[in-house]
Amino acid sequence: MRIVIIGGVAAGAKAAAKAKRVDPALEIIVFQDESEVAYSACGLPYAIGGTIKDPNRLVIRKPEAFAKDGIQVLTGRRAVALDTAGREVTVRHLDDRREAVVAYDRLIIATGALPIVPQVEGVGLDGVLTLRKFGDLARFASVLDRLRPKRAVIVGAGYIGMELAEAFHGLNIETAIVEKFPRILPKFDPEMAGLVHERLAERKVELVLGDGLSGLEGANGRVGAVVTESGRTLPADLVVLAIGVRPNVELAQAAGLALGKTGAIAVDARMETNVPGIFAAGDCAETVDRVSGQPVWLPLGDIANLQGRVAGENAAGGDARFPGVFGTAIFKTFDLNVAMTGLSEQSARAHGFDPISVLMKRGDRARYYPGGLELNLKLIADRRDGRLLGAQVIGEGKADKMIDIAATALLGNLTCRDLENADLAYSPPFSPVLSPMIMAAGALSSRLAGVAD
């Protein structure tokens, strides 16, 4: 049996490896339109900033390594047409435009997502970049070397924008962020996003909020300024379009595969599409929010790997299930660790819950132990039964530890009363005697019971 996989960064590469482990006799072919396969896209901002000195360290496996396991990876090939009735894929060689038709028994679509590039004047000027693929690193290196930018404007205040702001600061590039939404990090509740806003301002990152991109100006083919919708002009010799991404679904849609409410490919818990034998995984696929029960599209690397594993097992004849996501995410900007899981208070209310929350500031070690750092922790629960709905953690301390506890509590469908009695590890170098998570859950339980904090 032959399994063909379209796309090989995260979900596709994981699917190939899993399918081969399930059935070593399978013929597996992966078509990848980039020169690299199986790399960590999440590490790209750190390579630009110099934290990762050798960008090649982001590459997890080369085609030759896959070949040793009996998996054929063909780079520089793009799938351009899909015949679901005939079970054939038309693949184009990007170097010479030759095309070939390849038959399959099972198909996995892992085409990922594409950066949103607004069609405004000047978008093609030298010095205007996006950051999504491994090949973008070479373009960044070229611009940084040739143009020696002194002033950068990042359009978009999401995770990539925050990470690049830190990277540019380390390169001594004066930076401004333009965001059409009235505040940064709209998935976070306002008081939590405000903590990041304050830190960016302290680091001299200019924030232009409630104002979108209107156009780009330049001279001699090189970008020189960003023009906002309000008519403001921001000088810039480097512009990064980090407005967001969209699911890369054109191939699937043209072939008649159903899209979900989010615009990504609709799949069931087996990661199978509406066409039997065709699976989709990663940033091109829709999933379910496990708290709200609603369809959601969340293009994150860890989710892509988890979905790819399920798709690969099932394409190989297994019967695995992907239950959905809680939306757990974390990133770093300057010295702040920023994390969330589940629903924010505002999204919980929008989904029909009656949320109650608590926000507290605590240290991540015993108060007397040197080196402790602060954390701002917000817990959200449903007023009706105390079930945890979400958490947000921002601070210089160990936000990853706190958010992983909260994500596990969501997995267990725990209430804040359950969480306040959690048996969490304690020793002065690692935690206060009562974890910040236990303290926050206790305060939330008291509020539910009508007892003053």
N, C-alpha and C positions, 0 to 999 in steps of 0.2 A: 504494500500500500504506500502511496506517495502523499505526503503532506507538503503543501506549498505554503510558505509564510511570507506575507508582504509587509516588510518593515522589520528592522532588526536592532533597534536601540535598546529598549528595556523589555517591553511586553513580548516582542517577537523573539528576541534572543532567549528569554526565559522560557517561552513556549517551546522553542526548538529543543532546548536542553531537557526539559521535563518530558516531552513526548518521546525523546530517544531513550530516556531512562525507563519509561513505562514499557516501551516495545523496541528493543535494540534492532529489530529486523526492519524497521521502517526506513523508507527513503524520505529524507527531509531536505527541502531546498528553501533557502531564505534569500529573498531578493531585497537588496538595500540600495536606495538611490544615493546614499552618501559614500564617501571613501572609507569611513570607519564604521564599525558595527560594535554593538555592546559597549557603550561608553556611558559615563555618568554626566548627564546634562546638568545635574544640580551643582556640579563642581565648576561650571564655566566661569561664574563671576570671580571665584577665588583664583582661577588661573589668570584672569585679566588683572587682578589686583596684585598678583605676585606671591600670594600665600602658597599657591601650588607652583613651584618653580618650573617643573617640567609638565606641560600639558598632556604629554603622552601617558602620564600616570592615570589620567582619567579613562583611558581605554582599558576595559576589563578583559576582553578576549579578542584576538585577531582571527580572521577567517581560517588561518592555518591551524589554530587551536581547535576550532570547531571541526575542521576536517579530520583531525585525529580521532574525534568521537563519531565520525561517520556522518557529519552534518555538512552539507554543501552550502556555503555562503557566497553569494555573488554580489559584489558591490558595484556601484555605478549603473545599476539597473532599476528602472522605474516601471511599475505596473501601470499600464495606460488604458486597459480595457479588461472587462471581466464578463465571461459568458457562463452564467450559472447553470443554464440548461445543458450545455455541452461540457461543463466542468473544465474550462480552459481560461488561462490568463495570458493576455498579450503583454509582453515585457519589452521595453525599449532600452537599448544600450545607449547611455547618455554621451559616450564619446563619439560615436559615429552615426547615431540615430537608427541603427539597424533594429528590426523588431523580430521577435520570435514568439511563437505560441506554445505555451507549456500546459500540459494536462495535469490535473490533480484529482485525488480521491477525496481528500479533505483540505479545507482552506482556512487559514487564520489571517485575518486582516489586523495589522498592527501599524497603521499608517500615521499614528500620532496626531499632533496638532501643529498648526501653522501660526506664525506671528501675525497679528492684525496690523496691516500697513495701511493707514488712511491715504486716500487718493487726494492729496493736497499738493499744491504747487511747491516744487523744490525737493520732493521726496527722493529724487534720484541724485541729488548733489553728493559730491565726495565728502565724507565725514558723517553721513547719516547711516546708522547701523541698526540692526536688530540682533538679539542674542537668543538663539534657540538651538542651533546645531553646533557640532564640533567644528565644522568648517568656518563658523563665524569667528572663532579665535584667531585665525589667520588674518581675517579682515580687520579685526580690532588691532592686532599687532602691527599691521601695515599702517593704519591710520595713526596710531600712537607714535610710530617711528617717523612717518613722513610729515605729518601735520603738526606734531608737537603741541597738542591742544592745551590751552590754558583755561578754557571755560567750556564746561559741558552742560547740556540741558537734557534731562531724562524726562520723557513724556510718559507718565504713568507712575502711580505711587503704590504699586503692588510689591510682591516679594522681590522680584528681580530688580525693580527700581531701588528698593531699600538696600539690597546687597551691592548694587553697582555704585550707589552713593558712597558707601564705605570704601569700595575699591578705588574710586576716583579721588577721594580724600587722601588715601594713602599714596597716590601718584601726584599729589599736589596740584590737582585740577579743581578749580573752583566750580561748584556744582549747584544747579537749580533743578527742582522737580516741578513739573507742570501736571496738575491733576484736575480733570473735569469735575470729579465728585467734590463736594464741599469739604471733605476731609480725607486723610490718608487711611488706608487699611479698612475699607468699609465692611469687611466681614467681622471685624472686631467691634465691640461696643465702644461708643464714643469716648468714655472716660479712660479706656485702656489704650485706644489708638492715640489719645492725647499724650500719653507717656512717651510714645515713640516720637510724636511731633516735637515735643519739648527737647528730646535728646538730639534730634536732627538740627534743630535751631541752635542748640549749644555748640554743635560742630560746624556751624556756619553754612549749613545747607539751606539754600533759599527755597521756600515752599510757596508755590503759586497755585492756590486751590480755587475750585469753582470756576475754572477757566480752561477751556480746551484748546487743542491745536488748530490753528487756522491755516498756516502755511509756513514755508521755510524760505529764507532769503539767502542769497550768496553772490559771489563774484568769481569769475574765471572757473566755474564748475565746482567751486568749493563752498560749503555751507558757511554762513556768517551770522545767522540770527534765526530765532524762532519767533513767529508772530502768533499771538494767542487770539482767541475769539473775541476778547474784549478790546483788541487793538494794541495790546502791550507788545513791545519788542524786546526780546531777551538776547543779548549777544551770545553766540555759541560757535566754536569751531569744532565741536563734537556733539552730535545729537543721537541719542538712543531712543528708539521707538519701543517702549515697554508698556504699551497700552493693554496688552493681553494677548491671548491666543484663541483660536477657534479650532474645533475638531476637523481633521482632514478627512472628509467623508465623500468627496466628489466621486471617487471611483465606486464606492459602495452604493451611493445614491443612484448613479447612472445605471448600475446593474440591477436595480430594483430592490435592494435591501432596505428594510424599514428603518427610519430614523425615529428617535424618541422625542419627548417633549423638549429636551434640552438642545436638540439639534445634532446630538451625537448618535452613533449607531445603537439601535435598540437591541438588547440581548437579554436572555433569561439568566437564571442563576448558574447555568452551565456555561455561560458566555457564548451561547449559540444564538445566531441571528434568526430571522424569520425564514431563512432558507436552510433547510436541513443540511448538515455537513459543513456549513460555513460558520466560523466563529470570529469574534472580534474582541480585542483586549487592548487595554492601555488608554492613551489620551484620545483615541477616536471613539471610545465606547462609553455608553451611558451606564449608570449603576443606580443603586438605591441608597438614600440616606437612612441609616438604621434607627435614627431617633424619630424623625418625622414620618418615615415610610414613603417619602416622595422621591420621584426620579431626581437624580443629581448628576452633574458632570464635574469631575474633579481631576484635572490633569496633574497628577503628582507621581513622581518616580516610584515610590514604594507601592502605591496602588497598582501601577502598571505592571510591576513585577508579580504582585499577588494575582492579578487577573491573568497574566500570561501563563503562570503556572497552572491555573485551572483550565484555561483554554487548551494548553498543550496536553494535559492529561486526558481531557475529554476527546480531543481530536485523535488521540492514540487509542481510543476505545474505553477509557475510564469513565467514571461517573462522579467527578468532583463538583463542588458547589462553591460559589463566591457569594457570601451573604450580604454584601454591601459595605458601606463605609460610615465612619463617624466624622470624617473630615479632619482627622488629626494632622496638624502641620506645625512646623517650626522653622524659623530662620533667624539669622543673626544680622544685626546692623550696628556697626561700631561696637560698643561694649554691652549692648542690650541683646538678651535672648528673648525671642518673641514667639509664643506658642498658643495654640488653641485646639480644642477638640469639641465635637458635638455642636450644639446650637448656641449662638449668642443669645442674649436676653431679647434683643429686638427681633431676631429670626424666630425664636421660640414663640413670641407673641403672634407673629405673622402666621405661624403654623397652627394656631388655635390652642396653644398651651397657656396656662396661667403662671408665668414664671415669677419666682422669688429669688433674690440673689444676695450675695455677700461679697464684699471686697475688702481685703486686708493686706497689710504689709508686714512681712516677717523675714527674719534671717534664715539662711539655709544651713546654718550650723548652730551649735550651742553658743549663746551670747558671749561667753567668756573665751571661746576658742578662737585663736587668731585666724584671719583670712576669710571670715564669714562675709557673705554678700547678700544684698536684699532681693526679695521677690515680691511682686505685686500679684496676688492671686484672687481671681474672681470665680466663684462657683455659682452655677444657675441650676435650680431645681424646680419641679412642678409643684405648685402650692397644694394641689389636690392630694398628692400621695407622697411627696418628698423625693420622688425619683429624680436622680441626677439627669440633667439635660445637656450640660456642657460646662466647659471650664476655659479660662484664659489666664495665661501666666506671662508676665513681662518683668524683666529685671536682669541684673548682672549675675545672679545666682543660678542654681541648677534647675532651670525651667524645664529641661527635658525630663528630669525625674518626676517633677510634679505633674506634668501633662500626661506622662505615660501611666501614672497612677490613676488619673482621672479617666483616661481612655479605657483602661482595664475595668474600672468601675462601670463605665457605660456598657462594656461588653457583658458584664455580669448583671446588668439591669439593677444596680444597687441604688438604694436611697441614701440621702445624706446621713441618715441615722445609722445605716450600715457602715458608711465610710468613717464616721467619727469613732468607731470602735475597731478600725482596721489595725491589724498587728504589723505595723511597719517597723523597719529596722531603725535602731537608735544607737548612736555613739557620738560623742561631742564633735569629732572631726567630720561627721557626715550629716548630722541633723540635730535640731533642737530635740529635747526629750519628748515633746509632742510635735510631730510633723506639721508644717504649715497646712497640709491637706487635712489633717485631723482637726486642727484648730478651726479652719474655715468651715468644715462640715459640721462641727459642733455649734458654731455660731449660726449656721443656717438652720440646724435643727431647733435651736432656741427660738429663732424667729417664727418657725412654723408652729411652735407650741405657744407662741405669744409671750415668751419670756424675754425680758430685756437682756441685751448682750452684756 
